Amino acid sequence: MIYKVYYQETKERNPKREQTHAIYVEADSDVTARQIVEDHTPYNIEYVQLLDGNHLAYEQENADFQLTEF
């Protein structure tokens, strides 16, 4: 399954919507996706969203769609 992980680049500043970024991760569950990102980055994870069906197709059409490998 593919998850979209919303994050802030640092845990040291207060989160601001304008500074929220996203990466796409393939994992078995949202818990696993969160753990993968936490283990390999210093990011402050805000939200992990499952992408499937039409939502996944829409995201894949976006030029920024690229699965992140750790």
C-alpha positions in Angstrom: 0.0 0.0 0.0 1.1 3.5 -0.7 0.9 6.2 2.0 1.3 10.0 1.8 3.2 11.2 4.8 2.8 14.9 5.7 5.7 16.3 7.7 7.6 19.4 8.9 11.4 19.3 8.2 12.3 19.8 11.8 10.9 19.0 15.2 12.5 22.1 16.8 10.0 24.7 15.4 6.3 25.0 15.7 4.5 23.4 12.8 3.1 25.9 10.2 0.8 24.8 7.4 2.9 26.7 4.8 5.9 24.6 5.7 4.2 21.2 5.4 5.8 18.9 2.9 4.8 15.4 1.8 6.5 12.2 0.8 5.1 8.9 -0.6 6.1 5.7 1.1 5.2 2.1 0.4 4.4 0.1 3.5 2.1 -2.6 5.0 0.3 -0.2 7.3 0.2 3.4 8.4 2.1 2.5 11.6 4.8 0.9 9.5 5.0 3.9 7.2 5.3 6.3 10.2 8.0 4.1 11.7 10.0 4.0 8.5 10.0 7.8 8.2 10.8 8.3 11.9 13.8 5.9 11.7 15.4 7.5 8.6 14.7 11.2 8.9 14.6 14.0 11.5 11.1 15.0 10.3 8.2 15.9 12.5 5.4 13.7 11.1 2.0 15.4 11.1 -0.3 12.9 9.3 -0.1 9.6 7.4 -2.8 9.1 4.8 -3.5 5.9 2.9 -3.8 6.4 -0.9 -6.0 4.0 -2.9 -8.3 3.9 -5.8 -9.1 7.3 -7.4 -7.1 9.2 -4.9 -3.9 7.2 -5.7 -4.5 7.7 -9.4 -4.9 11.4 -8.9 -1.7 11.6 -6.9 0.2 9.6 -9.5 -0.8 12.1 -12.2 0.9 14.8 -10.2 4.5 15.7 -11.4 5.7 15.5 -7.7 4.7 11.9 -7.2 7.7 9.7 -6.5 8.0 6.9 -4.0 10.6 7.5 -1.4 13.0 4.6 -0.8 14.9 4.4 2.5 
